[in-house]
């Protein structure tokens, strides 16, 4: 087991325990993970796996890891995963450092990663608390570099439980570091199909077809000379015969490189495109941006001002007060403002309970974001119930909410020093809210037909109508929800 700084660990755990009320059972399980978890499980820890394996509520697990990151017990990383191989292409320590364009040298593809698709939020135990071999990349064995550091083993082939890395291992025919200024030799046996090489740290790669060598002299290995200059591989040949082969790879660059050789079989080479893997659930970047805990603990996190980050789907909920002018007239500005702040606090609590976040307040209105549509609608229903109770407990004019929501793609941006969303989904959600009356919720068709929504609304009255939405040609179907007591 690696050494642990007991004093520092105790100090950090105390800070976490003081941050909020946790179940002692949860704290104990988390400390056990930090102390005795294997290197991979605590270098790239997944809060959802922690929750599943230890019988902890997912939301509590995510918040626990976020608090641990806030006090420095673990480090939060934003990892870009290749959707076809599970290779960790890049890892960023700050949200503003993320570049969503990715290149995978193994799959020979490039593309854009959305925050809620292939950008994973992972947590690594701080090297000051527990030093791992994975913290020192330059001293890793070539095997650990690939199988422990760079490949996420949670990616499965579509429709089954077979891990992609287990299949990949059967195709690997060699791996080695490439010291600068040195020619490194790899001897292997290759079969028909293709031979690929990739540096998993830089994504430089090459692929050569492997042809049938039945006519080649027995016992004579083919010599394949390849040059690596720190940025790309260049081969002296355009194809390789099957059979025994010697790869002579010359690193002419100034830094050490590496190569993973893979002998792809013909059936994989013939695939028109590689299938996307199915991953075990993980905390996506999109999920974190819609969590109130993240926004409160990491207020300094920003999206690069010159590059917004795509979000494939976010659900945006707008609330507003009906009759707020009369409220101010009746109570006066100071008392009305105090009452409205209390209502903001109530909405904040409900949003957080449903894995959402208040993005901003706009006068008396609120814009909230949720990763899952069902959480947004459940929160809206509970907000209305909470406001009813709020009004019963106060001898004041009633706070009357009207609400609207829509789900769709968006861009995560930084506006006025705040993590925000931009695009048509925001515009439509705001517009839908304007159709709601007192105590009503209006939903777009995209949201109303999302999984789990109709089941949530079975006890409530639903009215369909068509209405004009900004940016949508013609009228769009809108669903007005009237909540029954």
Secondary structure as GFF3:
##gff-version 3
##sequence-region A 1 485
A	DSSP	alpha_helix	6	19	.	.	.	ID=ss1
A	DSSP	alpha_helix	24	36	.	.	.	ID=ss2
A	DSSP	alpha_helix	39	43	.	.	.	ID=ss3
A	DSSP	alpha_helix	47	54	.	.	.	ID=ss4
A	DSSP	alpha_helix	58	70	.	.	.	ID=ss5
A	DSSP	beta_strand	74	81	.	.	.	ID=ss6
A	DSSP	beta_strand	88	92	.	.	.	ID=ss7
A	DSSP	three_ten_helix	95	97	.	.	.	ID=ss8
A	DSSP	beta_strand	101	104	.	.	.	ID=ss9
A	DSSP	beta_strand	109	112	.	.	.	ID=ss10
A	DSSP	beta_strand	119	125	.	.	.	ID=ss11
A	DSSP	three_ten_helix	133	135	.	.	.	ID=ss12
A	DSSP	three_ten_helix	137	139	.	.	.	ID=ss13
A	DSSP	alpha_helix	142	144	.	.	.	ID=ss14
A	DSSP	pi_helix	145	150	.	.	.	ID=ss15
A	DSSP	beta_strand	155	156	.	.	.	ID=ss16
A	DSSP	alpha_helix	164	171	.	.	.	ID=ss17
A	DSSP	beta_strand	172	178	.	.	.	ID=ss18
A	DSSP	beta_strand	183	190	.	.	.	ID=ss19
A	DSSP	beta_strand	193	198	.	.	.	ID=ss20
A	DSSP	beta_strand	205	211	.	.	.	ID=ss21
A	DSSP	beta_strand	222	228	.	.	.	ID=ss22
A	DSSP	beta_strand	233	235	.	.	.	ID=ss23
A	DSSP	beta_strand	239	241	.	.	.	ID=ss24
A	DSSP	beta_strand	243	251	.	.	.	ID=ss25
A	DSSP	beta_strand	257	264	.	.	.	ID=ss26
A	DSSP	alpha_helix	266	269	.	.	.	ID=ss27
A	DSSP	beta_strand	278	279	.	.	.	ID=ss28
A	DSSP	alpha_helix	285	289	.	.	.	ID=ss29
A	DSSP	alpha_helix	292	297	.	.	.	ID=ss30
A	DSSP	beta_strand	309	321	.	.	.	ID=ss31
A	DSSP	alpha_helix	324	331	.	.	.	ID=ss32
A	DSSP	alpha_helix	333	353	.	.	.	ID=ss33
A	DSSP	beta_strand	356	362	.	.	.	ID=ss34
A	DSSP	beta_strand	365	370	.	.	.	ID=ss35
A	DSSP	alpha_helix	373	392	.	.	.	ID=ss36
A	DSSP	beta_strand	401	415	.	.	.	ID=ss37
A	DSSP	beta_strand	418	422	.	.	.	ID=ss38
A	DSSP	alpha_helix	424	433	.	.	.	ID=ss39
A	DSSP	beta_strand	440	444	.	.	.	ID=ss40
A	DSSP	alpha_helix	445	448	.	.	.	ID=ss41
A	DSSP	alpha_helix	453	456	.	.	.	ID=ss42
A	DSSP	beta_strand	461	468	.	.	.	ID=ss43
A	DSSP	beta_strand	475	482	.	.	.	ID=ss44
###
